């Protein structure tokens, strides 16, 4: 019998939350095969089996806090997995007293709590999706929250109900009393950490946000003209983030205070730009870092962001990829945001918020014309960055996006 211990999770991280069990008691496991997933402050970490054998007793439940080095399960070495007795085709769920099939709650229990993470179980209940019909796209075919949402969107509309009989049954007790239901779901460790860090930023920094708008015509025309050649040569799609990351790096070089940090009673200036980019993951937004983005080409930036997005979805981002960063870019426009006031990511001193592109009337050469416009928002720590520097940074960014040639000749 071998004990399964919580592995080292990274510098200064001593505990985690058990997110889900990937193996059930009696399942055969190979050496180094993942048997559980832990949620840390930043990413999910898989726990491998130390030996080959059969999954034994699970000593902690999903949602429990575990410490580094703690024992969470045992594996019976060299045993044979329990073989279920042969059975005929699974019987249909038994109808309820009203003739209805079991609801999402019962179906979640049928699939097994260990097979679904807390966020996935909640999504199933919210969207009333049968988990047994969802095709998982996560690691090892596991169901993700995005899979549940997609299944809900593709779910066919229910068939029209048969005409009600003349004598209607009495209303249910819940309907008669107007009962309203509530559900309590424990915050994930990631959400707890996000809440704590954002509140610390508000408490410690003198936050201020300044706005500008940018005409996206030139970038959109360049993208439309070169996107096919770009993808053919570099193997990655040409998006807008590549332009904004390069424009931000150039503006950070001109306004170094925006790329600096306060440490104690000192200001630390960086001669490099490590850009944190917010990407969507099943458990929420994560912020991996593009190291030395100022030395990268647009193609390298787009390739790195695409890789981050893919690995954020399957939970394979590494902790070291989430650490550091001198400046953050958050693109709320992909979700339809028109304007926002983003909060800085400590110890960084500024964050750039991008928003949706929207055609609006603007004045050009005395004429009212329609242009694809985007609002930009720069939130910054006023203890370090003055309003003049913040506005100058946004203007430099705006000029580079409206005239991308500036990026080539360093203007």
matplotlib code that plots the C-alpha trace (Angstrom):
import matplotlib.pyplot as plt

x = [0.0, 1.4, 0.3, -0.6, 0.8, 0.1, 3.2, 5.2, 2.9, 5.4, 7.2, 5.2, 2.2, 1.5, -2.1, -4.7, -8.2, -9.2, -10.9, -11.9, -11.0, -9.9, -10.0, -12.5, -11.8, -11.2, -10.0, -6.7, -4.0, -0.6, 2.5, 2.5, -1.1, -3.1, -5.6, -6.7, -6.8, -5.9, -6.9, -4.2, -4.3, -3.3, -3.8, -4.9, -2.3, -2.7, -1.6, 0.1, 0.0, 3.3, 2.9, 1.0, -1.9, -5.5, -7.1, -7.8, -9.5, -9.9, -9.1, -10.4, -13.5, -13.9, -13.7, -11.5, -8.3, -5.1, -1.5, 1.7, 2.9, -0.5, -1.9, -5.1, -5.4, -3.9, -3.1, -2.9, 0.3, 0.0, -3.7, -6.3, -9.1, -12.5, -14.5, -18.2, -20.6, -22.0, -25.3, -27.9, -28.4, -28.9, -32.5, -34.1, -34.3, -37.4, -40.2, -41.2, -44.7, -45.6, -44.2, -41.0, -37.5, -34.9, -33.6, -30.1, -29.4, -30.1, -28.2, -25.2, -25.3, -25.6, -22.5, -20.6, -19.4, -15.8, -16.0, -17.1, -15.5, -17.6, -17.9, -19.1, -21.7, -23.0, -23.2, -25.2, -27.7, -28.0, -28.4, -30.5, -28.3, -28.1, -24.3, -24.5, -25.2, -22.3, -19.1, -16.1, -13.2, -11.0, -8.1, -8.9, -12.3, -13.5, -16.4, -15.6, -17.8, -17.6, -18.8, -21.9, -22.6, -22.2, -24.5, -27.1, -27.0, -27.4, -30.2, -33.3, -36.4, -38.8, -41.7, -45.1, -46.9, -50.1, -53.4, -54.1, -57.1, -60.2, -59.5, -56.2, -54.3, -53.9, -50.8, -47.7, -46.9, -43.9, -46.0, -48.8, -46.4, -44.2, -41.2, -37.8, -34.8, -31.2, -27.9, -24.7, -21.5, -18.1, -15.8, -12.9, -9.4, -8.8, -11.8, -10.9, -7.4, -8.7, -11.1, -8.3, -5.8, -8.3, -9.4, -5.7, -5.1, -8.0, -6.8, -3.1, -3.0, -4.4, -6.4, -7.4, -8.6, -8.2, -9.9, -9.3, -10.7, -9.0, -9.9, -9.4, -9.7, -6.0, -5.5, -8.6, -7.6, -4.1, -5.6, -8.0, -5.3, -2.6, -4.4, -4.3, -0.6, 0.2, -1.5, 0.2, 3.7, 3.5, 0.8, -1.2, -4.1, -3.5, -5.6, -5.7, -3.8, -0.5, -0.9, -1.9, 0.9, 3.6, 2.0, 2.0, 5.6, 6.6, 4.6, 6.0, 9.5, 8.5, 6.7, 8.8, 6.8, 3.8, 6.0, 7.5, 6.6, 6.7, 8.6, 8.7, 10.0, 11.7, 10.5, 11.7, 12.0, 12.2, 14.1, 12.0, 8.3, 6.7, 3.1, 0.4, -2.6, -6.0, -7.3, -10.5, -10.3, -13.1, -12.4, -12.3, -9.8, -6.1, -3.3, -0.2, 2.8, 4.4, 8.1, 10.2, 7.2, 9.2, 11.6, 9.0, 7.5, 3.7, 3.7, 5.5, 3.1, 0.0, 1.5, 2.2, -1.3, -2.9, -0.9, -1.9, -5.6, -5.4, -3.6, -5.8, -8.8, -7.3, -5.7, -2.1, -0.7, 2.3, 2.6, 5.8, 4.0, 1.6, 4.2, 5.7, 4.6, 5.3, 2.0, -1.4, -3.7, -7.3, -9.6, -13.2, -14.3, -14.4, -17.3, -19.1, -17.9, -18.2, -16.3, -14.8, -12.4, -10.0, -8.2, -4.4, -2.7, -0.3, 2.5, 2.1, 1.2, -1.1, -3.5, -4.9, -8.5, -9.6, -13.3, -15.6, -15.2, -18.3, -19.1, -19.7, -20.0, -16.8, -15.5, -12.6, -11.5, -14.7, -16.9, -19.0, -18.0, -18.6, -15.5, -14.9, -14.0, -12.8, -12.6, -9.3, -9.1, -5.9, -6.2, -3.0, -1.5, -1.5, 1.2, 3.6, 2.1, 1.0, -2.0, 0.2, 2.1, -1.1, -2.6, 0.7, 0.8, -2.7, -2.1, 1.1, -0.8, -3.6, -1.2, 0.5, -2.8, -4.2, -0.9, 0.7, 3.7, 4.9, 5.6, 8.0, 10.0, 9.8, 7.8]
y = [0.0, 3.4, 6.7, 9.6, 12.8, 16.4, 17.4, 20.7, 23.4, 26.2, 28.9, 30.2, 27.9, 25.6, 24.5, 23.9, 22.7, 19.3, 20.2, 16.8, 13.1, 11.7, 8.1, 6.2, 3.4, 0.2, 1.9, 0.7, 3.4, 3.5, 5.0, 8.8, 8.8, 11.7, 10.6, 14.0, 17.7, 20.4, 24.1, 26.5, 30.3, 30.4, 27.2, 23.6, 21.0, 17.3, 14.7, 11.6, 8.1, 7.1, 3.5, 1.3, -0.6, 0.0, 3.1, 2.6, 4.7, 8.5, 10.2, 13.7, 15.0, 17.4, 21.0, 20.1, 22.0, 19.9, 20.8, 20.1, 16.6, 15.6, 12.1, 12.3, 8.7, 5.2, 3.0, -0.7, -1.8, -4.5, -5.2, -5.9, -3.4, -4.5, -5.8, -4.9, -7.7, -7.8, -6.1, -5.5, -2.1, 0.6, 1.1, 4.4, 6.7, 5.9, 8.5, 10.7, 10.8, 13.4, 11.2, 13.4, 12.1, 12.8, 16.4, 17.8, 17.3, 13.5, 13.3, 14.9, 12.3, 9.5, 10.7, 10.9, 13.9, 12.8, 13.1, 16.8, 19.9, 22.2, 24.8, 22.2, 20.8, 24.3, 25.0, 21.8, 22.8, 26.4, 25.4, 22.2, 20.1, 16.3, 15.7, 12.2, 13.8, 16.3, 15.6, 16.6, 18.5, 18.8, 16.6, 12.9, 13.8, 15.5, 17.9, 21.6, 24.5, 25.7, 22.2, 22.6, 26.1, 25.0, 22.0, 24.4, 26.7, 23.7, 22.1, 21.7, 23.6, 21.4, 19.9, 21.5, 20.1, 18.2, 20.0, 20.1, 18.0, 19.8, 19.1, 20.6, 19.2, 21.4, 23.7, 22.4, 23.5, 25.6, 27.4, 28.0, 29.5, 31.3, 29.5, 30.8, 28.6, 29.5, 27.6, 28.0, 27.2, 27.4, 29.9, 28.3, 29.0, 31.0, 33.2, 33.7, 34.8, 37.1, 38.7, 39.2, 40.7, 43.1, 44.4, 44.8, 46.8, 49.1, 49.5, 50.1, 51.9, 55.4, 54.1, 56.4, 55.7, 57.9, 57.2, 57.8, 56.3, 55.0, 54.7, 51.1, 51.7, 51.3, 48.1, 46.5, 47.3, 45.9, 42.8, 42.2, 42.7, 40.5, 37.9, 35.1, 35.6, 36.0, 32.8, 30.9, 32.1, 32.0, 29.3, 31.6, 34.0, 37.7, 39.4, 42.8, 41.8, 41.6, 45.3, 46.4, 44.5, 46.0, 49.5, 49.2, 48.1, 51.1, 53.5, 51.9, 52.7, 56.3, 56.5, 54.2, 55.1, 53.2, 50.1, 50.6, 49.4, 50.7, 48.5, 49.9, 53.4, 52.8, 52.9, 50.0, 50.8, 48.0, 48.1, 45.2, 44.7, 41.5, 41.9, 40.1, 39.2, 38.1, 34.9, 33.0, 29.6, 27.3, 28.4, 32.1, 34.6, 33.8, 36.2, 34.5, 36.6, 37.3, 37.5, 40.1, 41.1, 44.2, 41.9, 39.8, 40.2, 40.5, 36.8, 35.7, 37.6, 36.1, 32.6, 33.0, 34.3, 31.6, 29.0, 30.5, 30.5, 26.8, 25.7, 27.8, 25.9, 22.5, 23.5, 23.0, 26.4, 26.4, 28.5, 30.1, 31.4, 33.3, 35.1, 38.5, 40.8, 44.6, 45.7, 44.1, 44.2, 43.0, 42.7, 43.0, 43.7, 40.0, 39.8, 42.9, 45.5, 49.1, 50.7, 49.7, 50.8, 47.8, 47.3, 47.0, 43.6, 44.2, 44.9, 46.4, 50.0, 50.1, 48.1, 48.8, 47.9, 47.2, 47.2, 46.3, 48.0, 50.0, 52.1, 55.7, 59.1, 61.1, 64.3, 64.1, 67.2, 69.0, 66.1, 63.7, 60.1, 56.6, 55.0, 51.7, 53.2, 51.6, 53.1, 52.6, 52.8, 53.0, 52.4, 53.4, 54.0, 57.7, 57.4, 56.6, 57.8, 61.3, 62.2, 63.8, 60.5, 58.4, 60.6, 60.7, 56.9, 56.6, 59.2, 57.4, 54.1, 55.7, 57.2, 53.8, 52.0, 54.6, 54.7, 51.3, 52.5, 54.2, 50.7, 50.0, 53.3, 53.6, 56.8]
z = [0.0, -1.0, 0.3, -2.1, -0.7, -1.8, -3.8, -3.5, -5.0, -5.5, -3.6, -0.6, -1.3, 1.6, 1.0, -1.7, -2.2, -3.6, -6.8, -8.0, -7.9, -11.3, -10.1, -8.0, -5.5, -7.4, -10.6, -12.0, -12.0, -13.6, -12.0, -12.4, -13.7, -12.3, -9.7, -8.3, -9.1, -6.6, -6.9, -5.7, -5.6, -9.3, -11.2, -11.0, -10.1, -10.8, -8.2, -9.7, -8.3, -6.8, -7.9, -10.3, -8.8, -7.7, -6.3, -2.6, 0.0, -0.5, 2.7, 1.9, 0.1, -2.8, -1.4, 1.5, 2.2, 2.1, 3.1, 1.2, 2.3, 3.6, 2.7, 0.6, -0.6, -0.8, -3.7, -3.4, -5.3, -7.9, -7.3, -9.9, -10.5, -9.3, -12.3, -12.3, -12.9, -16.5, -16.8, -19.4, -21.0, -18.3, -17.4, -18.0, -15.0, -12.9, -13.4, -10.5, -9.2, -11.8, -14.6, -15.1, -15.5, -12.8, -12.8, -13.2, -9.5, -9.7, -13.0, -11.4, -8.7, -11.3, -13.1, -9.8, -7.8, -8.2, -12.0, -12.0, -10.5, -8.3, -11.1, -13.6, -11.2, -10.5, -14.3, -14.8, -12.2, -13.5, -17.2, -16.5, -18.7, -18.5, -17.9, -19.4, -22.8, -22.7, -24.7, -22.5, -24.1, -21.1, -20.2, -20.5, -21.8, -18.6, -18.8, -18.5, -17.7, -21.3, -22.4, -20.2, -21.5, -25.1, -24.5, -23.0, -26.0, -28.4, -26.4, -28.5, -27.4, -25.4, -27.3, -26.9, -24.0, -24.5, -23.8, -20.2, -19.0, -17.9, -14.2, -13.4, -10.4, -7.3, -7.4, -5.7, -2.1, -3.4, -5.9, -3.4, -0.8, -3.3, -2.1, -3.4, -3.4, -2.6, -3.2, -1.3, -3.2, -1.5, -3.2, -5.0, -3.8, -7.0, -6.4, -2.8, -3.8, -6.5, -4.0, -1.5, -3.9, -5.5, -2.1, -1.0, -4.2, -3.3, 0.3, -0.5, -3.8, -4.7, -7.7, -10.5, -14.1, -17.2, -20.5, -24.2, -27.4, -30.4, -34.1, -35.1, -38.8, -39.7, -37.6, -38.9, -42.5, -41.9, -40.3, -43.1, -45.7, -44.2, -42.0, -44.5, -45.4, -41.7, -40.7, -43.6, -42.6, -38.8, -38.2, -36.0, -36.5, -36.6, -33.8, -32.2, -29.0, -30.9, -32.0, -28.5, -26.7, -29.0, -28.8, -25.0, -24.9, -26.9, -24.7, -21.5, -22.8, -23.3, -19.9, -17.6, -14.4, -15.8, -15.9, -12.4, -9.0, -5.4, -3.0, 0.5, 0.2, -3.2, -6.8, -9.0, -12.7, -15.2, -18.5, -19.8, -20.3, -18.9, -20.0, -18.0, -20.2, -18.8, -20.4, -19.7, -17.9, -16.7, -13.1, -14.0, -15.4, -15.0, -15.8, -17.4, -18.3, -21.7, -20.7, -22.6, -24.7, -25.8, -27.7, -29.4, -32.8, -33.3, -34.5, -31.3, -29.1, -30.9, -30.7, -26.9, -26.2, -28.2, -26.3, -22.9, -23.9, -24.9, -21.8, -19.5, -20.8, -20.1, -16.8, -17.8, -17.1, -14.8, -11.7, -12.8, -15.9, -13.6, -11.5, -12.0, -14.7, -14.9, -16.7, -17.4, -20.4, -19.9, -22.9, -21.7, -25.2, -26.0, -23.6, -25.0, -22.4, -23.6, -20.7, -17.4, -14.6, -14.2, -10.9, -10.9, -10.2, -7.3, -7.1, -10.6, -10.9, -13.9, -16.0, -19.5, -20.2, -23.8, -24.8, -27.7, -31.1, -31.9, -35.0, -33.9, -35.5, -35.2, -36.8, -39.3, -41.3, -40.4, -41.6, -39.5, -40.5, -39.1, -37.6, -35.6, -32.2, -29.0, -25.5, -23.6, -19.8, -17.9, -14.1, -12.2, -8.8, -8.3, -5.6, -8.4, -11.7, -12.2, -14.3, -17.0, -17.3, -17.5, -20.2, -22.1, -22.1, -23.4, -26.2, -27.2, -27.4, -29.3, -31.9, -32.4, -33.0, -35.3, -37.3, -37.0, -39.0, -35.9, -34.4, -37.2, -37.0, -33.2, -33.0]

ax = plt.figure().add_subplot(projection="3d")
ax.plot(x, y, z, "-o")
ax.set_aspect("equal")
plt.show()
